[in-house]
Amino acid sequence: MDPADPCFLDRPSPTVAPDLLGRILVSERPEGRVAVRLTEVEAYTGLDDPASHAYRGRTARNAVMFGPPGFVYVYFTYGMHFCMNLVTGPGTTAGAVLLRAGEIVEGVELARGRRRSARRDTELAQGPARLTQALGIAREQNGEPLPGPVFRLLPGTPAAPELIRQGPRTGVAQGADTPYRFWLDGDPTVSPYRRHVPRRASRTSQ
């Protein structure tokens, strides 16, 4: 299905997620354009998904997830990072796909300037926080339409089914074993899998 088709995102997130692999997301910011070929994504649903921001119902933070498909959901995490999701349908239930990693295919110099800590180009968008940083995305982009003045999703080259891998989601405490993470096998931009590790309570001195 062509990403320009309004029905592309108007499907359940676990269906949309693997279809995003190999697609090109373009980000137009005042300082220039950066485009990323998506290589890793994670699907989240709504009230039935304990790992989803929508699990406990609608809030000011997650309201975009409960709206119609075709919008961007950006959230702040760990007090330092932004992560980007594409809201999926149907609009009667919450759902979104987290963009976890990709290959910068346009605007590499601009992405390097935003990601000065990256040692190589494969690390520019290797992880959800790195991807948003490379694309110049922050809280202000929450709720942007897709397509719109900031974001466009281009066909790219859809991933061959034999290259798509599926497994548990990364770093979530609940619903971690749900196989809603999809990635391109062998692609160097895919982020390392990390299972959630509960934080240990700090010991007080005796």
Wavefront OBJ file of the C-alpha trace (Angstrom):
o trace
v 0.000 0.000 0.000
v 1.257 3.496 -0.868
v 1.902 5.678 2.236
v 0.157 8.526 0.390
v -3.073 6.534 0.540
v -5.206 7.827 3.470
v -5.900 4.199 4.362
v -2.211 3.411 4.917
v -2.214 4.495 8.574
v -5.917 3.777 9.048
v -5.172 0.206 10.129
v -4.263 -1.452 13.446
v -0.739 -0.553 14.564
v 0.603 -4.162 14.457
v -0.430 -4.267 10.789
v 1.024 -0.867 9.914
v 4.333 -1.378 11.739
v 6.032 -3.933 9.438
v 4.721 -2.047 6.402
v 6.713 1.012 7.524
v 10.043 -0.764 7.161
v 11.921 0.553 4.145
v 9.697 3.635 3.877
v 11.175 7.147 3.918
v 10.147 9.718 6.513
v 11.007 13.311 5.567
v 11.336 16.031 8.205
v 11.303 19.656 7.040
v 12.654 22.050 9.672
v 13.708 25.705 9.323
v 17.375 24.688 9.097
v 16.811 22.128 6.364
v 15.508 18.713 5.353
v 16.489 15.311 6.729
v 15.062 12.013 5.522
v 15.332 8.609 7.185
v 14.731 5.116 5.829
v 12.925 3.276 8.598
v 14.577 0.045 9.739
v 13.038 -0.613 13.172
v 9.606 0.140 14.644
v 7.367 -0.928 17.530
v 3.578 -1.148 17.585
v 1.437 -0.049 20.539
v -2.314 -0.407 20.817
v -4.694 1.040 23.433
v -6.589 -0.062 26.499
v -5.605 -3.701 25.903
v -1.859 -2.986 25.869
v -0.184 -2.455 29.283
v 2.960 -1.127 27.561
v 1.020 1.614 25.759
v 0.683 5.195 26.938
v -3.020 4.800 26.163
v -3.503 1.838 28.529
v -4.997 3.885 31.392
v -7.144 6.060 29.174
v -6.961 9.433 27.548
v -4.836 12.186 29.111
v -3.483 15.525 27.963
v -0.193 13.803 27.173
v -1.531 10.968 25.011
v -4.604 12.662 23.482
v -3.160 12.485 19.951
v -3.160 8.670 20.171
v -6.952 8.700 20.596
v -7.566 10.877 17.559
v -7.782 9.948 13.892
v -4.824 8.293 12.178
v -2.282 10.299 10.242
v -0.840 12.457 13.014
v 2.456 12.488 14.879
v 2.660 11.697 18.593
v 5.799 13.052 20.270
v 6.491 12.474 23.948
v 9.256 13.331 26.403
v 10.911 10.487 28.298
v 13.521 10.032 31.028
v 13.579 13.799 31.473
v 15.880 14.262 28.476
v 14.663 12.604 25.246
v 11.853 12.946 22.717
v 10.392 9.948 20.903
v 8.193 9.983 17.802
v 5.201 7.830 16.885
v 2.832 7.708 13.933
v -0.798 7.480 15.031
v -2.669 4.634 13.408
v -6.335 3.735 13.012
v -9.092 3.116 13.352
v -9.800 6.426 15.095
v -12.246 4.811 17.515
v -9.356 3.217 19.429
v -5.871 4.385 20.385
v -2.846 3.131 18.512
v 0.571 4.260 17.334
v 3.866 2.998 15.951
v 7.071 4.097 17.637
v 9.858 4.881 15.167
v 12.864 3.178 16.715
v 15.667 3.434 14.150
v 16.621 4.169 10.579
v 19.234 5.149 8.019
v 19.662 8.832 7.201
v 19.379 9.026 3.401
v 19.140 12.805 2.950
v 20.517 15.677 4.981
v 23.363 13.636 6.464
v 25.479 16.706 7.269
v 22.597 18.353 9.106
v 21.915 15.144 11.027
v 25.614 14.895 11.953
v 25.467 18.432 13.334
v 22.529 17.480 15.531
v 24.113 14.188 16.594
v 27.730 15.137 17.273
v 28.194 12.204 19.639
v 27.586 9.674 16.842
v 30.809 7.857 15.963
v 29.559 6.679 12.572
v 26.631 7.426 10.276
v 24.872 4.161 11.170
v 24.451 5.576 14.699
v 22.812 8.849 13.626
v 19.269 7.448 14.026
v 20.006 4.179 15.851
v 17.389 4.354 18.592
v 14.159 6.348 19.057
v 15.712 9.318 20.854
v 18.592 9.503 18.367
v 16.156 9.347 15.448
v 14.127 12.309 16.703
v 17.273 14.286 17.421
v 18.643 13.638 13.934
v 15.325 14.767 12.427
v 15.160 17.906 14.586
v 11.975 16.861 16.385
v 10.824 18.197 19.763
v 7.602 18.642 21.721
v 6.327 21.307 19.316
v 5.880 18.665 16.609
v 3.364 16.695 18.680
v 0.077 16.624 16.768
v 1.558 17.516 13.372
v -0.398 16.022 10.454
v 1.094 13.453 8.125
v 1.480 14.483 5.388
v 1.890 18.123 6.337
v 4.303 21.050 6.262
v 6.772 19.271 8.569
v 6.468 15.547 7.779
v 5.935 13.385 4.703
v 6.020 9.620 4.357
v 7.373 8.428 1.005
v 7.087 4.947 -0.540
v 10.792 4.153 -0.443
v 11.396 0.452 -1.042
v 9.064 -1.698 1.064
v 10.965 -4.369 2.944
v 10.975 -7.870 1.487
v 9.012 -10.160 3.821
v 11.967 -12.506 4.240
v 14.045 -9.638 5.706
v 11.506 -8.634 8.353
v 12.038 -9.950 11.860
v 9.549 -9.770 14.710
v 10.097 -10.030 18.448
v 9.495 -8.592 21.924
v 9.525 -4.868 22.532
v 12.532 -3.081 23.987
v 12.824 -1.788 27.535
v 9.148 -1.888 28.590
v 8.165 -3.237 31.999
v 4.689 -4.485 31.044
v 3.748 -6.327 27.866
v 7.408 -6.774 26.992
v 6.934 -10.210 25.469
v 4.284 -9.062 23.010
v 6.031 -9.467 19.622
v 5.249 -5.996 18.293
v 8.818 -4.944 17.500
v 9.710 -5.252 13.819
v 13.115 -4.721 12.211
v 15.180 -5.372 9.109
v 17.421 -8.364 9.627
v 21.113 -7.530 9.475
v 20.667 -3.776 9.007
v 23.464 -1.928 10.872
v 21.178 0.914 11.951
v 18.855 -1.308 14.015
v 19.240 -0.610 17.746
v 20.456 -3.309 20.168
v 17.686 -5.200 21.942
v 17.510 -4.434 25.649
v 15.068 -6.154 27.951
v 13.639 -4.078 30.791
v 15.575 -4.427 34.034
v 13.735 -3.281 37.198
v 15.563 -0.617 39.150
v 16.902 -1.740 42.484
v 16.001 0.259 45.564
v 19.034 2.142 46.828
v 20.432 1.016 50.172
v 20.671 3.432 53.035
v 23.719 3.460 55.252
v 23.403 1.775 58.658
l 1 2 3 4 5 6 7 8 9 10 11 12 13 14 15 16 17 18 19 20 21 22 23 24 25 26 27 28 29 30 31 32 33 34 35 36 37 38 39 40 41 42 43 44 45 46 47 48 49 50 51 52 53 54 55 56 57 58 59 60 61 62 63 64 65 66 67 68 69 70 71 72 73 74 75 76 77 78 79 80 81 82 83 84 85 86 87 88 89 90 91 92 93 94 95 96 97 98 99 100 101 102 103 104 105 106 107 108 109 110 111 112 113 114 115 116 117 118 119 120 121 122 123 124 125 126 127 128 129 130 131 132 133 134 135 136 137 138 139 140 141 142 143 144 145 146 147 148 149 150 151 152 153 154 155 156 157 158 159 160 161 162 163 164 165 166 167 168 169 170 171 172 173 174 175 176 177 178 179 180 181 182 183 184 185 186 187 188 189 190 191 192 193 194 195 196 197 198 199 200 201 202 203 204 205 206
